[in-house]
Amino acid sequence: MIDFSLVTVPKPTPETAHFYEGTAAGELRLQQCNQCQTVYFPPRPFCPNCGSRSVSVIVASGRGRLLSYVINHRPHPAFEGPYAIAIVGLEEGVTMMSNILQVDQTPEALILDMPLQVVFRACRDGIVLPYFQPSGAE
């Protein structure tokens, strides 16, 4: 369980507003370069591959795979420990750092390459954050 009253809430900027507007709408929004077609995250006003400023916002599938993780056992005011800090590889080819929910936070349960699906959790101040859980978990 996450105590969202203790989570540091991100402050959207002009470069990240589309991302947080998407999470509030239940969408995981990424950017794609109109020149070289590279999909990228985190948000920025130019393509990290070719430098073009001609970019579009796309809605990601929300599906991915667990690439790597570390299980944190140190106390954190917002999380009941232990909890996984994970690298998720999305179908669109980008990676995101997130937490894995709805699964035991153990090496036996956190299987590398396991299929994941994005879920959204409202924090406060209108901010909604993306997390991931095993596909099919409720």
Backbone as JSON, one array per atom type, in Angstrom:
{
  "sequence": "MIDFSLVTVPKPTPETAHFYEGTAAGELRLQQCNQCQTVYFPPRPFCPNCGSRSVSVIVASGRGRLLSYVINHRPHPAFEGPYAIAIVGLEEGVTMMSNILQVDQTPEALILDMPLQVVFRACRDGIVLPYFQPSGAE",
  "N": [[0.85, -1.18, 0.0], [0.5, 2.22, -0.77], [1.12, 5.27, 0.75], [-0.14, 7.99, -0.31], [-0.21, 10.55, 0.65], [2.26, 11.06, 1.54], [3.93, 11.01, -0.61], [6.2, 12.64, -2.73], [5.01, 15.04, -4.81], [5.07, 15.43, -8.28], [5.68, 18.43, -10.15], [4.05, 19.58, -12.85], [5.5, 20.81, -15.89], [5.75, 23.02, -18.75], [6.87, 21.25, -20.64], [6.22, 18.72, -19.63], [3.53, 18.66, -19.21], [1.65, 17.42, -20.97], [2.09, 14.73, -20.41], [1.24, 14.4, -17.71], [-1.41, 15.26, -17.96], [-2.31, 13.2, -19.52], [-1.96, 10.94, -17.78], [-3.85, 11.58, -15.86], [-6.1, 11.22, -17.37], [-6.07, 8.53, -17.68], [-4.26, 7.57, -19.52], [-1.14, 6.62, -20.92], [1.13, 8.68, -22.02], [3.5, 9.26, -24.54], [6.26, 10.63, -26.43], [6.88, 11.14, -29.91], [9.17, 11.43, -32.53], [8.68, 13.36, -35.39], [10.36, 13.38, -37.52], [12.41, 11.27, -37.48], [10.99, 9.21, -36.37], [11.5, 8.15, -33.84], [10.48, 6.99, -30.7], [10.15, 8.31, -27.47], [11.01, 8.77, -23.97], [12.05, 10.29, -20.98], [9.7, 13.12, -21.2], [10.54, 15.78, -23.45], [11.39, 18.74, -25.32], [12.54, 18.15, -27.78], [13.82, 15.74, -30.12], [15.71, 13.08, -28.82], [17.26, 11.53, -30.44], [17.68, 12.62, -33.09], [17.55, 15.34, -32.77], [15.49, 16.92, -33.71], [12.86, 19.31, -33.43], [10.33, 18.81, -34.12], [7.91, 17.13, -32.94], [5.51, 14.71, -31.8], [2.76, 13.85, -29.64], [1.96, 10.69, -28.45], [-0.26, 7.98, -27.61], [0.59, 5.45, -25.51], [0.57, 1.84, -25.44], [0.61, 0.84, -22.89], [1.49, -1.57, -22.14], [4.12, -3.72, -21.09], [7.34, -5.08, -20.13], [9.07, -6.53, -17.39], [12.23, -5.46, -16.89], [14.37, -5.07, -15.12], [15.12, -4.79, -11.62], [15.29, -3.57, -8.25], [15.01, -4.5, -4.91], [13.94, -2.56, -2.41], [14.74, -2.28, 0.93], [15.0, -0.41, 2.82], [13.58, 1.96, 5.09], [10.82, 3.96, 4.05], [8.78, 6.79, 4.02], [6.42, 6.75, 2.48], [5.94, 4.21, 1.44], [5.06, 0.89, 2.24], [7.43, -1.31, 3.27], [9.18, -4.29, 2.18], [9.82, -2.8, -1.11], [9.65, -2.81, -4.68], [11.78, -1.18, -6.94], [11.59, -0.59, -10.18], [12.65, -1.23, -13.58], [10.93, -0.83, -16.45], [10.29, -2.08, -19.61], [8.67, -0.75, -22.26], [6.27, -1.69, -24.82], [6.56, 0.08, -26.91], [9.22, 0.59, -27.06], [10.6, 2.18, -25.25], [11.98, 2.83, -21.96], [10.9, 2.89, -18.56], [11.13, 4.01, -15.21], [9.62, 2.67, -12.38], [7.23, 1.51, -9.94], [6.25, -1.79, -8.95], [3.13, -3.14, -8.55], [0.62, -5.13, -6.82], [1.81, -7.62, -6.52], [3.89, -9.93, -4.76], [6.75, -8.58, -3.22], [9.25, -9.89, -3.85], [12.15, -11.8, -4.96], [11.28, -14.22, -5.98], [8.72, -13.74, -6.9], [8.89, -11.52, -8.56], [9.52, -11.76, -11.58], [11.9, -11.65, -14.08], [11.27, -10.26, -17.28], [8.57, -10.63, -17.07], [5.19, -10.1, -18.13], [3.71, -6.9, -18.02], [1.29, -4.39, -17.06], [0.25, -1.03, -17.29], [-1.01, 0.88, -14.55], [-2.94, 3.39, -12.95], [-2.63, 5.71, -10.31], [-4.12, 8.03, -8.26], [-2.6, 10.75, -6.67], [-2.27, 13.46, -5.06], [-3.28, 16.9, -5.24], [-4.24, 16.86, -7.82], [-2.55, 15.24, -9.3], [-1.74, 12.3, -11.02], [-0.16, 9.21, -10.99], [1.78, 6.85, -12.94], [1.95, 3.37, -12.46], [3.0, -0.08, -12.43], [1.66, -3.34, -12.92], [1.45, -6.96, -12.78], [0.32, -8.35, -15.86], [-3.11, -9.0, -16.15], [-3.57, -8.97, -13.41], [-5.58, -7.79, -10.77]],
  "CA": [[0.0, 0.0, 0.0], [1.24, 3.47, -0.86], [0.5, 6.41, 1.41], [0.09, 9.07, -1.26], [-0.05, 11.84, 1.33], [3.69, 11.21, 1.81], [4.67, 10.97, -1.86], [6.53, 13.93, -3.31], [4.19, 15.19, -6.01], [5.75, 16.18, -9.34], [5.08, 19.68, -10.62], [4.12, 19.62, -14.32], [6.1, 21.95, -16.58], [5.24, 23.02, -20.13], [7.37, 20.07, -21.34], [5.66, 17.49, -19.09], [2.08, 18.8, -18.98], [0.91, 16.41, -21.73], [2.24, 13.44, -19.72], [0.37, 14.37, -16.54], [-2.79, 15.32, -18.44], [-2.6, 11.84, -19.95], [-2.15, 10.03, -16.65], [-5.14, 11.94, -15.25], [-7.14, 10.67, -18.26], [-5.88, 7.09, -17.79], [-3.44, 7.28, -20.7], [0.3, 6.77, -20.79], [1.5, 9.44, -23.22], [4.91, 9.37, -24.88], [6.5, 11.51, -27.57], [7.48, 10.52, -31.08], [9.75, 12.38, -33.47], [8.06, 13.35, -36.72], [11.42, 13.23, -38.54], [13.04, 9.94, -37.5], [10.01, 8.26, -35.8], [11.92, 7.65, -32.53], [9.59, 7.18, -29.55], [11.05, 8.54, -26.34], [10.6, 9.16, -22.62], [11.06, 11.24, -20.48], [9.32, 14.21, -22.1], [11.44, 16.9, -23.73], [10.87, 19.43, -26.51], [13.29, 17.79, -28.99], [14.12, 14.32, -30.24], [17.05, 12.76, -28.34], [17.99, 10.8, -31.48], [18.12, 13.45, -34.21], [17.52, 16.74, -32.37], [14.36, 17.64, -34.3], [11.85, 19.84, -32.52], [9.04, 18.4, -34.67], [7.54, 15.93, -32.19], [4.08, 14.5, -31.54], [2.41, 13.07, -28.46], [1.23, 9.47, -28.79], [-0.75, 7.21, -26.46], [1.24, 4.14, -25.46], [-0.3, 0.7, -25.14], [0.62, 0.58, -21.45], [2.01, -2.92, -21.92], [5.56, -3.78, -21.06], [7.97, -6.23, -19.49], [9.99, -6.21, -16.3], [13.61, -5.61, -17.36], [15.29, -5.13, -13.99], [14.55, -4.21, -10.41], [15.97, -3.73, -6.98], [14.04, -4.49, -3.81], [14.4, -1.64, -1.36], [14.35, -2.69, 2.28], [15.16, 0.74, 3.71], [12.3, 2.61, 5.36], [10.38, 5.12, 3.25], [7.52, 7.18, 4.64], [5.24, 6.56, 1.63], [5.77, 2.83, 1.03], [5.28, -0.21, 3.16], [8.54, -2.05, 2.69], [10.04, -3.86, 1.08], [9.14, -2.49, -2.36], [10.52, -2.9, -5.86], [12.03, -0.07, -7.86], [11.73, -1.41, -11.38], [12.81, -0.7, -14.94], [9.94, -1.47, -17.3], [10.45, -1.85, -21.04], [7.36, -0.68, -22.91], [6.17, -2.2, -26.19], [6.96, 1.13, -27.84], [10.67, 0.63, -27.13], [11.2, 3.04, -24.23], [11.99, 2.29, -20.6], [10.43, 3.77, -17.49], [11.34, 3.55, -13.84], [8.33, 2.69, -11.69], [7.05, 0.49, -8.91], [5.4, -2.9, -9.35], [2.07, -3.34, -7.57], [-0.2, -6.34, -6.9], [2.65, -8.83, -6.53], [4.84, -9.95, -3.64], [8.0, -7.87, -3.51], [10.31, -10.87, -3.62], [12.74, -12.29, -6.21], [10.5, -15.35, -6.49], [7.5, -13.23, -7.55], [9.26, -10.51, -9.56], [10.23, -12.55, -12.59], [12.36, -10.84, -15.22], [10.53, -10.41, -18.53], [7.13, -10.87, -16.85], [4.36, -9.08, -18.77], [3.16, -5.89, -17.11], [0.31, -3.44, -17.59], [0.23, 0.2, -16.51], [-2.18, 1.26, -13.76], [-2.79, 4.77, -12.53], [-3.04, 5.98, -8.94], [-4.18, 9.46, -7.95], [-1.86, 11.16, -5.47], [-2.96, 14.64, -4.53], [-3.07, 18.1, -6.05], [-4.6, 16.55, -9.2], [-1.5, 14.46, -9.96], [-1.93, 10.86, -11.13], [1.12, 8.6, -11.37], [1.71, 5.51, -13.51], [2.64, 2.25, -11.83], [2.79, -1.26, -13.24], [1.31, -4.57, -12.23], [1.44, -8.07, -13.73], [-0.85, -8.39, -16.73], [-4.18, -9.85, -15.62], [-3.78, -8.74, -11.97], [-6.58, -6.75, -10.45]],
  "C": [[0.9, 1.24, 0.0], [0.46, 4.55, -0.14], [0.8, 7.64, 0.57], [0.21, 10.43, -0.59], [1.43, 12.11, 1.61], [4.55, 11.17, 0.56], [4.97, 12.39, -2.32], [5.82, 14.03, -4.65], [4.96, 15.98, -7.05], [4.98, 17.44, -9.7], [5.19, 19.7, -12.14], [4.72, 20.92, -14.82], [5.49, 21.99, -17.97], [5.68, 21.77, -20.92], [6.72, 18.78, -20.88], [4.14, 17.52, -18.92], [1.29, 17.72, -19.72], [0.96, 15.04, -21.03], [1.27, 13.35, -18.55], [-1.1, 14.54, -16.89], [-3.23, 13.93, -18.9], [-2.83, 10.89, -18.78], [-3.47, 10.31, -15.94], [-6.3, 11.38, -16.06], [-7.02, 9.16, -18.41], [-5.11, 6.67, -19.03], [-1.97, 7.48, -20.37], [0.78, 7.41, -22.09], [3.02, 9.56, -23.34], [5.05, 10.38, -26.0], [7.18, 10.72, -28.68], [7.96, 11.6, -32.03], [9.07, 12.24, -34.82], [9.09, 13.17, -37.83], [11.94, 11.79, -38.62], [12.17, 8.84, -36.88], [10.44, 7.65, -34.46], [10.86, 7.98, -31.49], [10.49, 7.33, -28.33], [10.32, 8.96, -25.07], [11.91, 9.32, -21.86], [10.78, 12.37, -21.48], [10.4, 15.28, -22.24], [11.0, 17.52, -25.06], [11.59, 19.08, -27.81], [13.58, 16.3, -28.96], [15.54, 14.04, -29.74], [17.89, 12.02, -29.38], [18.54, 11.73, -32.56], [18.09, 14.95, -33.91], [16.37, 17.55, -32.93], [13.41, 18.13, -33.21], [10.43, 19.54, -33.03], [8.66, 17.06, -34.04], [6.04, 15.9, -31.97], [3.92, 13.72, -30.25], [1.59, 11.88, -28.93], [0.76, 8.8, -27.51], [-0.13, 5.82, -26.54], [0.22, 3.06, -25.12], [-0.42, 0.46, -23.63], [1.14, -0.81, -21.11], [3.53, -2.89, -21.96], [6.05, -5.05, -20.41], [8.94, -5.75, -18.42], [11.41, -6.5, -16.77], [14.59, -5.8, -16.22], [14.59, -4.53, -12.78], [15.54, -4.35, -9.26], [14.89, -3.68, -5.92], [14.63, -3.65, -2.7], [13.85, -2.09, -0.02], [14.49, -1.54, 3.28], [13.82, 1.41, 3.92], [12.06, 3.8, 4.44], [9.02, 5.51, 3.79], [6.28, 6.87, 3.8], [4.95, 5.1, 1.31], [5.93, 1.89, 2.2], [6.36, -1.07, 2.54], [8.41, -3.54, 2.89], [9.21, -3.54, -0.17], [10.15, -2.47, -3.5], [10.57, -1.57, -6.58], [12.43, -0.76, -9.16], [12.01, -0.59, -12.63], [11.87, -1.53, -15.82], [10.22, -1.09, -18.74], [9.08, -1.87, -21.7], [7.41, -1.24, -24.32], [6.69, -1.19, -27.21], [8.48, 1.33, -27.89], [11.35, 1.54, -26.12], [11.18, 2.33, -22.89], [11.51, 3.36, -19.63], [10.83, 3.16, -16.16], [10.01, 3.7, -13.12], [8.37, 1.7, -10.55], [6.11, -0.57, -9.46], [4.41, -3.15, -8.21], [1.41, -4.7, -7.79], [0.61, -7.63, -7.06], [3.58, -8.76, -5.32], [6.14, -9.32, -4.08], [9.17, -8.76, -3.15], [10.91, -11.3, -4.96], [11.95, -13.45, -6.82], [9.27, -14.88, -7.28], [7.8, -12.24, -8.67], [10.16, -11.17, -10.6], [10.63, -11.65, -13.75], [11.62, -11.25, -16.48], [9.04, -10.7, -18.32], [6.33, -9.76, -17.52], [3.69, -8.18, -17.73], [2.16, -5.01, -17.84], [0.33, -2.21, -16.68], [-1.09, 0.32, -15.75], [-1.9, 2.67, -13.24], [-3.34, 4.94, -11.13], [-3.01, 7.49, -8.71], [-3.43, 9.72, -6.66], [-2.65, 12.25, -4.78], [-2.65, 15.8, -5.45], [-3.34, 17.83, -7.54], [-3.59, 15.72, -9.96], [-1.84, 12.97, -9.87], [-0.62, 10.28, -11.64], [0.92, 7.22, -11.98], [2.53, 4.53, -12.69], [2.4, 1.05, -12.73], [2.43, -2.43, -12.35], [1.34, -5.7, -13.25], [0.17, -8.03, -14.58], [-1.86, -9.39, -16.18], [-4.43, -9.68, -14.14], [-4.82, -7.66, -11.78], [-6.2, -6.17, -9.15]]
}
